[in-house]
Amino acid sequence: MAWEHKPNHGSAFINKEKSEDWHAEFRGDIMLPDGNVHYLDVSPAVTKAGDTYYKVKIGKVKQPAGAAPVQSAHNQAKANAYQPQNDSDIPF
């Protein structure tokens, strides 16, 4: 069974695609109470007093509430490639 989002819950994993210092250390997603799934960035930071904390940024909507799961570009291209044939010229 696949993991399902629940309102007010999210997850973040180590950002394996980080290539710049300003990129988040952790990336993931979170479902807000309205049911929309948003991107989530989490990065460690240090206050002026030297205390460590985590900065959290919620990004744009990744998946609107009630929408079907997002298909990958590859799967979408395969689905678009199928063209049913028009059999209207068959005489029966």
N, C-alpha and C positions, 0 to 999 in steps of 0.2 A: 504494500500500500504506500502510495506517495505521501509525502509530508504535505499537510494542508495548512494554509494560513488561518489564523484566528484573530479576531479583532483585539487590538491593543497588544499584540505579540509580534516579535520579529527576531531575526537572527543575523549575525555578521560573522564573516570568515576572513582569514588572512587574505589580503589583496595580492594575489600572485602576479597581477598585471601592473603593479606599481613601478613606474619608470622615472618619476620626478619626486623630489622631496615633498612637494606640496600635496601629492596624492594621499588619500586616506590609507591608513595601515590596515583597516578592516572595511569590507564592503558587504552589503546584504540588502535585505528588504524588510519592511514592516507594514502590517495592516493597521490602519487607523480605525477609529470607531465607526466611521462612515462606510467602511468596507473596501475602500480603495487601498491598493498595495503601492507603496512608495519605495524609491531607492533609499538606502541608508548608508551613511559614511560615519565611521568612528575612528578617531585618532587620539593618541595620548598627547597630553600637553602638560606644561608646568606653570604654576602661578608665579607672580613676582616674589612671593614668600617662599617659593621652592617646593610647594606641595604639588603632587601629581594628581591630574584628573583626566577625564576623557571628554573630548569635544564630540558632540553628536550632531549630524546634519541630516535632515530629512529632505530628500530631493523631489523631483517631479513624479507624477503618477506613473507607475510602471504598468499597472493593470487596473482599469476601472472596475468598480463593484459590479458583480454579475457577469463580467466578460469571460469568455472562454480563455484558457491558458494561451499565452503568446507562443506562436509557432516560430521555429527558427527560419532564417532566410532560405536555407536549403530545402526544408520541408515545404515552405510556401511556394518555392519555385517549382518543385515537383507537382504540387497540387494545381498550379496554374498551367503546367505543361500539358495536362490531360485535356484533350478537346474531344467531346463526343462527336461521332460522325453523324452526318445528316443522311438518313435513309429515306428521304422523301421521294427519291426517283425510282424506288423499287415498285414494280407494277402491281403488286398485290397488297 
